[in-house]
Amino acid sequence: MDKQGIGMTSQRTRERLITRLMEQGISDHAVLDTLRTTPRHAFVDEALAHRAYEDTALPIGWGQTISQPYIVARMTELALLGGRPNKVLEIGSGCGYQTAVLSPLVGEIYAMERIKGLLDRSRARIRALRLRNVQLRHADGLEGWADKGPFDVILGAAAPEHLPTELIAQLAPEGRLILPIGGKLQQLVMVTLGAEGPETTIIEAVKFVPMLSGTERG
C-alpha cells in the first residue's frame, strides 16, 4: 500500500504539498517527514486518489471528510509540544489518516470512531501499513476511553459545541486536549491541564464536521 504511485500521487506531487505546508508555517521536520511518507491516497476512494495531495479536505463517505493536510500537520505539531507523548487518545479517527500520521511520532494511540463502516475501513488500512501501536474502538468519542487513560494528548477531529469535561478529566497532568469547538463558527483550541486547572489557548479558526454522541452501525 505504501507505494509512491504515479501521476497525481507521485513523489513530486507529495513534495509540492510539503512545500505548501512549510509556506503556511509548519516547521516541525518530523511532522513534515511523516506527512511526506504517509500515503494519503490510500485513505480516500480510488476516484479521488488524484486529489489526495491537494491541501484540502475530501469526502470519505457517511457525511465525513478526511481532514485538510495543513490541519493534520498543525494538530500533530501541537500534539508534539514538549516532546513525544506516550499515550494519545484520538476522537473521530475517521478513515485513519491522522492516526497513521501520528503513529511513528508517539508511543501508543487509542483511536475511537462512532461510525462502524469507517472504523472497519480504517482498521484495514492500519493493518496494511503495519502500524503496531494503534488500538481502535467503535464507541462514542465524547465518553473517551477512561480505562486506557490518563492521556498525554487527546486529539479530536470533530467539533463539539462546548468543551467536553469528560475528556478533560482523562488528561494526565500537563496533558493537552486539542480539538475544534463551536457550531457554525469554530475555533481550534488547546486545553492544557495545569496545576491550577485547565488553561485554554485559541489556535485559529477552523471548519470541522460536528462531534455527535452515540454510535452508528452502518
C-alpha positions as CSV (number, residue, x, y, z in Angstrom):
1,M,0.0,0.0,0.0
2,D,2.9,2.3,0.7
3,K,3.9,2.7,-2.9
4,Q,4.9,6.1,-4.3
5,G,2.3,6.0,-7.1
6,I,2.4,7.7,-10.4
7,G,0.9,11.0,-11.7
8,M,-1.1,12.8,-9.1
9,T,0.2,10.5,-6.3
10,S,3.9,10.8,-7.3
11,Q,6.7,11.9,-5.0
12,R,6.9,15.2,-6.9
13,T,3.2,15.8,-6.0
14,R,3.9,15.0,-2.4
15,E,6.8,17.4,-2.3
16,R,4.6,20.2,-3.6
17,L,2.3,19.6,-0.7
18,I,5.2,19.7,1.8
19,T,6.4,23.0,0.3
20,R,2.9,24.4,0.7
21,L,2.7,23.3,4.4
22,M,6.0,24.9,5.1
23,E,4.8,28.1,3.5
24,Q,1.8,28.0,5.9
25,G,4.1,27.8,8.9
26,I,4.5,24.1,9.6
27,S,8.1,23.8,10.8
28,D,8.5,20.5,12.7
29,H,10.7,18.4,10.4
30,A,9.4,15.1,12.0
31,V,5.8,16.1,11.2
32,L,6.7,17.2,7.6
33,D,8.6,13.9,7.0
34,T,5.7,11.9,8.2
35,L,3.3,13.8,6.0
36,R,5.7,13.2,3.1
37,T,5.8,9.4,3.6
38,T,2.2,8.7,4.7
39,P,0.2,7.5,1.6
40,R,-2.8,9.8,1.8
41,H,-4.1,8.4,-1.5
42,A,-4.6,5.1,0.3
43,F,-7.1,6.7,2.7
44,V,-9.6,8.0,0.0
45,D,-11.7,6.4,-2.6
46,E,-9.8,5.5,-5.8
47,A,-11.8,8.0,-7.7
48,L,-10.3,10.8,-5.5
49,A,-6.8,9.5,-5.4
50,H,-5.6,12.1,-8.0
51,R,-6.6,14.8,-5.4
52,A,-5.0,13.1,-2.4
53,Y,-2.1,15.5,-2.2
54,E,-4.1,18.7,-2.6
55,D,-4.2,20.7,0.6
56,T,-8.0,20.2,1.0
57,A,-10.5,18.1,2.9
58,L,-12.1,15.3,0.8
59,P,-15.2,13.2,1.3
60,I,-14.8,9.7,2.7
61,G,-18.5,8.7,2.9
62,W,-21.0,8.7,5.7
63,G,-21.1,12.5,5.6
64,Q,-17.5,12.7,6.8
65,T,-14.2,14.1,5.4
66,I,-10.5,13.4,5.6
67,S,-9.0,16.5,7.1
68,Q,-7.0,19.0,5.2
69,P,-3.3,18.1,5.4
70,Y,-2.5,21.6,6.9
71,I,-4.9,20.9,9.8
72,V,-3.5,17.4,10.3
73,A,0.0,18.8,10.4
74,R,-1.0,21.7,12.7
75,M,-2.7,19.4,15.2
76,T,0.2,17.0,15.1
77,E,2.7,19.8,15.8
78,L,0.5,20.8,18.8
79,A,0.4,17.2,20.0
80,L,4.2,17.1,20.0
81,L,4.8,20.2,22.0
82,G,7.1,19.4,24.9
83,G,8.3,16.1,23.4
84,R,7.0,12.8,22.3
85,P,3.7,11.9,24.0
86,N,3.4,8.3,25.4
87,K,-0.3,7.9,25.2
88,V,-2.6,9.6,22.8
89,L,-6.4,9.4,22.5
90,E,-7.9,10.2,19.1
91,I,-11.6,11.1,18.9
92,G,-13.2,10.6,15.5
93,S,-10.4,8.7,13.7
94,G,-12.4,8.6,10.5
95,C,-10.6,6.9,7.7
96,G,-7.4,6.6,9.8
97,Y,-5.2,9.2,8.1
98,Q,-4.5,11.3,11.2
99,T,-3.9,8.1,13.1
100,A,-1.3,7.0,10.5
101,V,0.4,10.4,10.7
102,L,0.6,10.2,14.5
103,S,1.7,6.6,14.7
104,P,5.5,7.0,14.2
105,L,5.6,10.1,16.4
106,V,4.0,8.9,19.6
107,G,4.0,5.9,22.0
108,E,0.5,4.4,21.9
109,I,-2.6,5.6,20.1
110,Y,-6.1,4.8,21.2
111,A,-8.4,5.8,18.3
112,M,-12.2,6.0,18.6
113,E,-14.7,6.2,15.8
114,R,-18.5,6.2,16.2
115,I,-19.3,5.1,12.6
116,K,-18.7,1.3,12.3
117,G,-18.2,1.3,8.5
118,L,-15.5,4.0,8.7
119,L,-13.8,2.1,11.6
120,D,-13.7,-1.1,9.6
121,R,-12.0,0.6,6.6
122,S,-9.6,2.4,8.9
123,R,-8.7,-0.9,10.6
124,A,-7.9,-2.5,7.2
125,R,-5.6,0.4,6.3
126,I,-3.8,0.5,9.7
127,R,-3.2,-3.3,9.3
128,A,-1.9,-2.9,5.8
129,L,0.5,-0.2,6.9
130,R,1.6,-2.4,9.8
131,L,1.1,0.3,12.4
132,R,1.7,-1.7,15.6
133,N,1.0,0.9,18.2
134,V,-2.7,1.6,17.4
135,Q,-5.8,0.3,19.1
136,L,-9.1,1.0,17.5
137,R,-12.5,1.1,19.2
138,H,-16.1,1.6,17.9
139,A,-17.6,3.8,20.5
140,D,-18.9,7.3,21.4
141,G,-15.8,9.5,21.5
142,L,-17.5,12.1,23.8
143,E,-17.2,9.5,26.5
144,G,-13.5,9.0,26.0
145,W,-11.7,5.8,26.9
146,A,-11.2,6.1,30.6
147,D,-9.8,2.6,31.3
148,K,-6.8,3.4,29.0
149,G,-6.1,6.8,30.4
150,P,-4.9,9.2,31.6
151,F,-3.6,10.5,28.2
152,D,-0.8,12.9,27.5
153,V,-2.7,14.1,24.5
154,I,-6.3,13.9,23.4
155,L,-7.0,15.0,19.8
156,G,-10.4,15.4,18.3
157,A,-11.3,15.6,14.6
158,A,-14.9,16.7,15.0
159,A,-16.3,19.8,16.8
160,P,-18.5,19.7,19.9
161,E,-20.4,22.8,20.8
162,H,-18.6,23.1,24.1
163,L,-15.5,21.8,25.8
164,P,-16.3,18.1,26.8
165,T,-15.5,17.9,30.6
166,E,-15.4,14.1,30.3
167,L,-12.4,14.3,28.1
168,I,-10.6,16.9,30.2
169,A,-11.0,14.5,33.1
170,Q,-9.0,11.9,31.2
171,L,-5.9,14.1,30.7
172,A,-2.7,13.3,32.5
173,P,-1.1,16.2,34.5
174,E,0.2,18.8,31.9
175,G,-1.7,16.8,29.3
176,R,-3.3,18.6,26.2
177,L,-6.7,18.4,24.7
178,I,-6.6,19.6,21.0
179,L,-9.9,19.9,19.2
180,P,-12.2,22.3,17.4
181,I,-15.0,23.9,19.4
182,G,-18.2,25.6,18.2
183,G,-21.1,25.4,15.7
184,K,-21.1,27.4,12.5
185,L,-18.1,29.4,13.8
186,Q,-15.4,27.1,15.1
187,Q,-12.0,27.6,16.8
188,L,-9.2,25.1,17.1
189,V,-8.3,25.2,20.8
190,M,-5.6,23.6,23.0
191,V,-6.6,22.9,26.6
192,T,-3.6,22.3,28.9
193,L,-4.2,20.7,32.3
194,G,-2.0,22.8,34.6
195,A,-1.6,22.8,38.3
196,E,-4.4,25.3,38.7
197,G,-6.8,23.5,36.3
198,P,-7.4,23.6,32.6
199,E,-6.0,26.5,30.6
200,T,-7.4,27.2,27.1
201,T,-5.5,28.6,24.2
202,I,-7.2,29.5,20.9
203,I,-5.1,28.5,17.9
204,E,-7.1,29.5,14.8
205,A,-10.4,29.4,13.0
206,V,-11.3,26.0,11.5
207,K,-14.2,24.1,10.0
208,F,-14.9,20.5,11.0
209,V,-17.9,18.2,11.0
210,P,-19.9,18.3,14.3
211,M,-19.0,15.9,17.0
212,L,-22.1,13.7,17.6
213,S,-22.9,11.4,20.5
214,G,-23.8,7.8,20.2
215,T,-22.7,5.2,17.6
216,E,-23.7,4.1,14.1
217,R,-23.5,0.5,12.9
218,G,-23.5,1.3,9.2
